[in-house]
Amino acid sequence: MRLRRTKRRPPASAPSAVKRRPAGQRPPVERPPAYFTVAGIRLDEELDRLRALPVFAAGSLTKRRPELKVRRATTRPNRVGFAVPTEHRLQVTAYPGIRPGDVLETLLHELVHLHVGRAREAHAWHGRTFKATLAQAMDEAYGVRDVGARSTLHGAYAEAIERLRAEPQMELDLA
């Protein structure tokens, strides 16, 4: 049996090879507003509002906007969001039945990861520093206090946010 000769591929260092930039150096992708809308919340606008919170004043979030991606899933995933502090980016997953409280909690949770990073303590990602910062951020952003979030699973703050959103707002008659 005779083998056919094929073209040789140029080595990766050849000038014709496509060079990719690292994630932190890629130009931002312009996306339509609908891309960022999840459960009626514009995540890009909420991200900008949350970055200005006093809890984040001493960090890089005020100076540099993180890259935000929205993933669309057909079922509720195990991981509803994640952050990569070294690349200054985060992702939130939209899924059927997601509530505004769920998406707001996830966005703020991942922003706290970008702010705190990996702490030098027990439970480096969800330890005392993370939980204290998240509690302060939830208070400043949504007025949510005294939530017994003993686990790192998403949901405890989402329930509190949903309760606060359901409360009737006071209307003032200024006429």
N, C-alpha and C positions, 0 to 999 in steps of 0.2 A: 504494500500500500504506500502510495506516495503522498507526502504531506504538502499542502499548498503553502506557499510563502505569502505572508501577510505584511502589510505596511507596519513599520515600526513606529511606535508612538514617540514623540519627542519627550525628552526628560522634563521634569517639572520646572527645572531652572531655565529652560529654553525661553527666549523672548516671546514666543507665540503663546505660551501658557497663560491662562487667566489667573490673575492674582486677586485674592480676596482680602478685604480689610477686616481687621478684628471688629467684633460687635460694637465696642465702644467708639469706634472711629467711623462707622457707617453714617452717611447722611440720613437724617430722619425722613421717613416715608410719609408723604402727605396722604391722609386718609379722610374720607367723607365723614360728616358728623354721625351718620347712621352706624358706622363701624364701632364707634365708642358708646352707643346707646344700648344699655342693658337694663331691663326692668323699668324703663322710663327714666333712667338716670344717665346723664351725659358724663361718663367717667373721665374724659379729658378735662372738662371744666371742674369736676369735683376734685380731681388730682391737683389742679392749680390752687384751688381753695385750701385743700388740706396741707399743701406744702408751706403755706403761709402761717400755719399754727405756731404759737409760741414754743411748743414742745420740740419743734424741729429747727428752731432759730439758730442753734449752735452747730448744725450739721451742714452737709453738702446739698440737702434737698432744696434749701432756699436759693442756692447759687445755680444749681443745674437741674433741669427738668429730667426726670428719669424717662426712659423709653417705656411706653405702655403698649402691651399687646392684649387683644381680646380674642380668646379662643372660644369657638362655638361647639358645644358638644350635644349629642342627641340624647344622652342620659346623664344623670347626676354623677360626676366623677368623684373618685376618692380624693383627688387633689384639686381644690377649687381655685387655687392661685399659688404662685410662687414668686420669689424674688431672687435676683442674683446680684448681691451687693458689689462684687468686683467688676461687674459690667454695667452697673447702675441701671438695671432694667427690671421690670416686673410684668407678670401676666395674670390676668383674671379670666376665669372660665365662666361663660354664660351657658346655662342649661335649662331645659324646660322646667317651668315652675319656680324659677329663682325669684325671690322677692327683693324689693329695694333694700331692705335691711341686710339681706345676705350679701348683696354686692357691695354695699357700703362698708360692711364689716371686713370683707375680704380685701378691698382696696386699701383701707387703713391699716389692716394687719400686715399687708405686704410692704406698705410704706414704712412701717415701724422696723421691719427687717432691714430695709435699705439704710435707715437711720442708725440703728443699733449695730448691725452686722453680727458677726459671730463673737459673742462675749467670752472673755476668759473666766468662765465660772462653770459650775455644774450645769448641765443641760444648756449648752452654749447657744442654741438657737431659740429656745423658749424658756429661758431661765428667769431669775428674779429681775434682772435689768430689763429684759424684753417685756415681761408682764407689767412692771411698774410704768414703763414708757407707754405701753398700749392703753393702760387704764387712764393715764393722764391725757393721752391723745383722744380717747373716746369721750372723756369729760369735756375737753375743749371743743371738739368737733360737733358732738351731738347731744351733749348734756347727759350722757349715760354715766351713772355712778353706781358704786357698790354692786357690781355684778360678780358673782362668785364663779369666775372662769377658772376652775381648777385644772381643766385639761387644756391641751393646745388645739383641740378640735374646734373648727369654726361652728358658730351657732349661738353661743351664750349671749354675745353682744348683739347679734342679729335680732334675737327675740326682744331685747330691751329697745332697740331702735324701732322695731315694728310697733311695739306698744306706744312709744312716744309719738310716732307718726300717726297712730290711730286716734290719739287724743284730739278733741276739738280745739281749734285755735281760737283765741279770744279776738273778737272783732271790736274795733273802736269806732264809735260814731263821732266823726270829727266835724260834722256839718253844723 
